[in-house]
Structure formats: structure tokens, C-alpha cells
Amino acid sequence: MAKIIDCYICGKKNLTRNEIGLNKKLIGNEVKKFHCLQCLADYLEVSVEELEERITEFKDAGCSLFE
């Protein structure tokens, strides 16, 4: 059974595998507090669209953190 992870900033419930994977890729594999896409974009000062492009790039590269 997969652990349910919520955004620690806004409280969005049950983050997706892609949101969790992006946190691990961009913040670090040992990250303890996870952000949803919007809060991660705000934290990194980029757009949600840029993060979605990065997810696509990581998926296309075969990264197993993404679905």
C-alpha cells in the first residue's frame, strides 16, 4: 500500500507520483516535506508549466520516479 503524502504548504491531499518524483528530483531524494506543483513552482520561482515540462523530460528520459 502506497503512503499518502499531502502538500505541507497548502495541504493538498494525496499528491501524485509525478509531484512526489519532482520534489525528489529538484529538492533532493531525502526530502521530508513535499510540495504540490503550484507550491513547488512558487518555492522555486518558476511556472507550473515549466515544472510540467520537466516532468515530461524526466519521463521521456526513463526516470522511474515518474508515471
DRENNU-32290 format. One record per residue (C-alpha): residue number from 1; residue in three letters; x, y, z. Coordinates in pm, 1 decimal. Layout:
<nodes>
+-----+------+----------+----------+----------+
| seq | type |        x |        y |        z |
+-----+------+----------+----------+----------+
| NUM |  ALA |        X |        Y |        Z |
...
+-----+------+----------+----------+----------+
</nodes>
This chain:
<nodes>
+-----+------+----------+----------+----------+
| seq | type |        x |        y |        z |
+-----+------+----------+----------+----------+
|   1 |  MET |      0.0 |      0.0 |      0.0 |
|   2 |  ALA |    140.2 |    338.1 |   -102.0 |
|   3 |  LYS |    182.4 |    606.1 |    160.5 |
|   4 |  ILE |    -44.4 |    907.8 |    111.6 |
|   5 |  ILE |    152.6 |   1232.0 |    105.1 |
|   6 |  ASP |     -2.6 |   1577.5 |    131.8 |
|   7 |  CYS |    143.9 |   1918.4 |     42.8 |
|   8 |  TYR |    290.7 |   2065.2 |    357.2 |
|   9 |  ILE |    228.2 |   2424.2 |    238.2 |
|  10 |  CYS |   -133.7 |   2428.5 |    116.0 |
|  11 |  GLY |   -249.0 |   2090.1 |    243.8 |
|  12 |  LYS |   -347.2 |   1948.2 |    -98.0 |
|  13 |  LYS |   -437.9 |   1587.4 |    -29.1 |
|  14 |  ASN |   -277.9 |   1279.9 |   -186.1 |
|  15 |  LEU |     -0.8 |   1415.6 |   -410.0 |
|  16 |  THR |     53.2 |   1233.3 |   -738.8 |
|  17 |  ARG |    352.9 |   1016.3 |   -811.1 |
|  18 |  ASN |    474.2 |   1285.6 |  -1052.7 |
|  19 |  GLU |    453.4 |   1556.1 |   -784.9 |
|  20 |  ILE |    642.8 |   1337.5 |   -538.2 |
|  21 |  GLY |    902.1 |   1243.1 |   -801.2 |
|  22 |  LEU |    957.6 |   1605.8 |   -898.5 |
|  23 |  ASN |   1016.0 |   1702.0 |   -535.5 |
|  24 |  LYS |   1276.7 |   1426.4 |   -508.1 |
|  25 |  LYS |   1447.6 |   1526.5 |   -835.2 |
|  26 |  LEU |   1456.4 |   1901.7 |   -773.2 |
|  27 |  ILE |   1491.2 |   1928.5 |   -395.4 |
|  28 |  GLY |   1668.5 |   1603.8 |   -314.2 |
|  29 |  ASN |   1593.9 |   1236.1 |   -270.1 |
|  30 |  GLU |   1587.5 |   1272.7 |    108.8 |
|  31 |  VAL |   1313.2 |   1538.2 |    102.8 |
|  32 |  LYS |   1076.8 |   1507.1 |    401.3 |
|  33 |  LYS |    823.7 |   1783.8 |    325.6 |
|  34 |  PHE |    657.9 |   1763.2 |    -14.8 |
|  35 |  HIS |    501.7 |   2040.4 |   -225.9 |
|  36 |  CYS |    216.5 |   2017.3 |   -476.1 |
|  37 |  LEU |    300.5 |   2150.8 |   -824.8 |
|  38 |  GLN |    171.5 |   2501.9 |   -751.1 |
|  39 |  CYS |    356.3 |   2535.2 |   -419.1 |
|  40 |  LEU |    673.4 |   2386.3 |   -571.1 |
|  41 |  ALA |    652.0 |   2637.7 |   -856.8 |
|  42 |  ASP |    615.7 |   2920.9 |   -605.3 |
|  43 |  TYR |    906.0 |   2785.8 |   -396.2 |
|  44 |  LEU |   1136.2 |   2754.3 |   -699.5 |
|  45 |  GLU |   1007.2 |   3077.8 |   -858.6 |
|  46 |  VAL |    907.0 |   2910.0 |  -1184.8 |
|  47 |  SER |    573.5 |   2842.4 |  -1353.8 |
|  48 |  VAL |    366.9 |   2527.6 |  -1318.2 |
|  49 |  GLU |    402.4 |   2484.9 |  -1695.4 |
|  50 |  GLU |    782.2 |   2475.9 |  -1661.1 |
|  51 |  LEU |    753.5 |   2204.9 |  -1396.7 |
|  52 |  GLU |    516.5 |   2005.0 |  -1617.1 |
|  53 |  GLU |    773.4 |   2027.8 |  -1898.8 |
|  54 |  ARG |   1041.4 |   1896.4 |  -1662.8 |
|  55 |  ILE |    816.6 |   1603.8 |  -1567.2 |
|  56 |  THR |    778.0 |   1518.8 |  -1935.7 |
|  57 |  GLU |   1155.8 |   1542.2 |  -1987.3 |
|  58 |  PHE |   1225.1 |   1312.0 |  -1692.0 |
|  59 |  LYS |    959.8 |   1063.0 |  -1808.5 |
|  60 |  ASP |   1099.4 |   1064.3 |  -2162.6 |
|  61 |  ALA |   1446.2 |   1001.7 |  -2020.0 |
|  62 |  GLY |   1310.0 |    690.7 |  -1845.8 |
|  63 |  CYS |   1327.4 |    812.5 |  -1487.3 |
|  64 |  SER |   1143.3 |    562.9 |  -1266.7 |
|  65 |  LEU |   1019.9 |    833.2 |  -1026.4 |
|  66 |  PHE |    750.6 |    935.1 |  -1276.3 |
|  67 |  GLU |    447.5 |    758.3 |  -1421.5 |
+-----+------+----------+----------+----------+
</nodes>
